[in-house]
């Protein structure tokens, strides 16, 4: 029997369906997620199977989508809402920061917010303005939110199931350019866990830290680095909050060098926080400063220029080479 490949988009669809089958409190809604099945077809077929009272379209108002999710969560439902595109989520940011992230604390733990906010994010698909942002820094800087960013098909399924089961609000960042990536892994066997990073490739020369769409690029760089006699370890964070500091510390203390890779611009990006934590915990083991390979500190460029903006194999290898040069000199 031949193995059947599944795309990340279909894995997410299956995660939503399985959660809706198991728990009638799970409600899926957002712009065009009902009849159309979402811009990326992640919700395809759910309205037909479960009815429009459990998977439905909303007006183009992100603030209203998140505001109604607060009310649903207060009444015992588990809403899973879609923001459609990364930068479309900004009009709903006030609801997210002022209410969703704070409700458990505000009520002394009496009222939880089991809400999942699905955000297709990142570049690499030739999208125009407002369709390619990497906005994770806004979310990780908001106490009260969990932030998840899968990089593989199996993790997309497993982490979305974990997120829907959580009693805390989760911003679930879906890397758009990986929607069509494929895998033959058994999704039901996923060991993905919120708060746990994973070593995608073991190595000893340096640690490359990535998440979401940057993980496949980091792995490509690690394979290319073999020609330079570099043995690069690649860590996939999977969850940005809670942050698995221990896995990073163990790796960097062993390799002595670290490079953080992400698509978002560098200034005040998540890579800066990761570099600071590594410097604090691994100072005596570091043989060079922590490097960063990120997008540039400009608004996301037009499609014809995005290949210059996004981190690639050459930029990662250049960053590793600079760390080794510092040691040699």
N, C-alpha and C positions, 0 to 999 in steps of 0.2 A: 504493500500500500504506500503510495507516494505521499510525501509530506505536503501539507497545505500551507502556503505562505499567507500571512496576514499583515496588512498595513497598519501603521499606527492609528490612522483614522478609524479603521474598522475595530481595532482593539479598544479604543475609547468608546466607540459605539456599543461594543459588547459589554464593557464595564457599566455603562449607563443602563443598558437593558437588564443585565443581571441584578443590579441594585434595585431597579424598579420592580422586578419580579419578586425579589425577596422582601421588599419593604414598601408597602403602599403609600407610605408617607413621603417617599422620594418624588419630587415634582421637578420637571425639567422645562425651563422656558427662557425666552430671549428673542432677539430680533431674527426672524426667518428660521427659527429652529423647528417649527412645526411642519407645515405642509412642504416646504422646500427641503427640510432636513439639514439646515445650516449651510453657510457658504462653503464649508469644507466637507459637508455631508456627514459630519460626526453624529448628528441626531437623526439620520435617515431612517425612516420606518417606525420611529418610536410613537409618533402621534397616531399612526394607523393601528399599531398594536395595542396601545394603552389608552387611546382616546384623547381628545383635545382638552380634557380636564386635568390630564397629567403631563402632557407635552404640548405646549402652545406658543403661539407668536405673541409678541408684545409690540407696543408702539416704540418708535426710535427714541427712547428716553432712558438712558442708563441710570440716571438718578431714581427714576420710578421703579426700574427693575430691581435695584438694590434695596430701595425703601420697602417695596412689597415683600422682598425676601426676609427682611427683619420681622415684619408682621407675621409671615408664615412660620418662621422659626419660633416665635413666641407662642404660637398656637400648636406647636408640636410637629410641624412638617419639617422635611429636610430638603429645602430648595437647592437645585443645581442650576445656576444661571450662566448664560453665555454673554460675554461682552462683544462678541463678533470679531473685533480687531483690537489690538493692544491700545492704540491711542484713542480709540472710541470710548475707553473706560474712564477717561478723565472727568467727564461731567458727573459721574457717579462717585467721585472720590470723597466728597464730603460725607455721604452716607456711610462709606466704608470706614473712614477714619473716625468720625464722630460717634457712630452708633454700632456698627458691626464689630469693630475691633474692641470696643470698650464695654459692651453690654454685660459680659460676665463679671467684670470688675465692678461696674457701676451697681450691679444688683447683689454684690457680695457672694457671687457664685450661684445664686438662685435661678438665674435665667441664662441658659447657654445659647449660642448662635451656631447651630450645625448647618452652616451655609457653605457651599462650594461655588466659588466664582471662577469659571473657566475663561481664560484669557489667551486666545491665539496670539503668539508674540514672536518678535524677531524678524530678521530679514532673510535674504537669499531667495526670494520668489519673484523679484522684479516688481515689488509693490510700490505704489506711489506714496506721497506724503500721508501720514496718519495710518499707514498700513504695515509698518515695519519697525515700530519702536521696541526697544528692550527696556521695559519700565520697572524691572524687579527692584531697583534701589528704593523706589518710593514705598513699595510694599514691605520690604525687609526692615525699613526704618520705622515701621508702624507697630508698636507693641500690641499684642493681642491677636495677631494674625499668624497663621502658618503659611509658608510659601513653598510650593513644590514645583520642580522643573524636571520632568522625565526626559531621558535621552534615547531610550530604547522602546521597542514595541511592547515587550513584556512589562517593563516598568510603567509605561503609560497605563496599561490595564491595572496592574497591581496597586499603583499609587493612587489612581482615581478611586478604586474601590476603598482603599484605606481612608481617603479624604472624605468620601461620602459617609463613611461610618464614624468619622470623628465628631466629637461634640464641640469642637472649636472651629471657627471660620477658617477656610482654606482658600488661598488664591492659587489656582492651579494653572501654571503657565505651560501652554502647549506650543512647542516649537513648530511653526508653520512649515518650514522647509523639510521637516522630518515626517509630515503627515503621510507621505507616500513611501517612506522607508518600509522594508518588509522583513519579516522574521518567520521562522517555522517553529519557534519556541512554544511550549505548552503554556498558554496564558494562565491557566488555573494553578500552575505550579510556581507562579511568580513569588519570590521571596522579598519583594520590595517592601520597605518599612519606612514610615515617616520618621525622620531623624537619623537615618542611617545612610552614610555614603558607602561607595563600593569601589574597590580597586579593579579597574577594567583591564589594566595591563601592569604586571609587576616589573620593576626595574630598579637599578641601583645608581644611575648617574645623576638623575634629577627627578623631581616630582612635578608633573603637570597637573594642575587642578582646573577642572572645567565643569560645566553643567549645561543641560539643554542642548541647543544646536552646536555648541562649541565642542562637545565630546567627540563626535566623529572626526572633526578636524584635528583635535589633539591626538587621537589614535593614528590618523594618517601621518602626522608629524613624527610620532614615535616609531612608526614603521620605516619612515624615510631616514630617521636618525641612525638606524643600524649601519648605514653606509659610512657614517662618521665615527663608528665605534662608540656611539652613545647608547646607553640602555635606559630609556625613559620610562618611569612609572606614571601611569595615568589614573587619576582619581576622578570619578563621577560623583559630584556632591548629591545629586538627586533631590535632596531637601535643603533649601536655603535657610529656612526657619522651621523647626529647630535645626541648629547647625551642629554637624558632627565634627567637633574639633579634635576629638581623640584620634580618629582615623588619619587626619591630616598631620597631626603632631607626630604620630608614630612613623609615618612615611618620611616626612621632611627631616626628622632627627636622624633617620637612617641614611638618606641620600645626601643631605647637607645643602641641597639647592632646591629652589621652588620657583615655578612660573605659574601665574594665574591667568586664565584665558576666558574672556567673555565678550559678547557682541556689544554690550552697552558701552557708552563713552567712559573714559577712564577716570576723570575727575570726580571724586566722591562716589565712585561706583562701588559695587560689592567687592571687587578685587582689592580695593584699598583696605577694607575691613579685614579681609582674609589675610592680606600681607601684614597688617598690624598684629593680628593674633599669632601668626606664625613667628613674627619677630619677638613677641613677648614670650612665647612658650618654647621656642627652639633656638634662642639667641646663641647659646654656647655651641650648638651643633652646626649653625649656618656657616658655610664657606664663602658665601657671597650674598649680597642683598636680594630680597625677593623681587622677582621680575613680574611685569604685567604686560599682557598683549590684549588690547581692547579696541573697541571702536574709537574714533577720534572725537574730540570735544566740539562737535558741530551737530546741528540737526541732521537727521538721517537724509542721505543724499538721494538724488533721482536714480531710477533703476540702472541707467547706463554707467553710473559711477559707484554702485554699491560694492563691486568687486574690489575696489581700492579701499573701501571703508572697513569691510569685514575682516577679522583675523583669518589668516590662512597659514598653510604649512610653512612657507618661507619665513613669515614673521615670527612664528613660534620657534623655529630652528635658530633664527638670528638671536632671539632672546636667550636661548640656551647657550649659544656660542659666546654671548657677552658674559654670562656667568662663569663659564669656564676660563675665558680670557682673564677675568679678574683674579681667579685663583692662580693661574700660571704667572701672573705678573705682580 
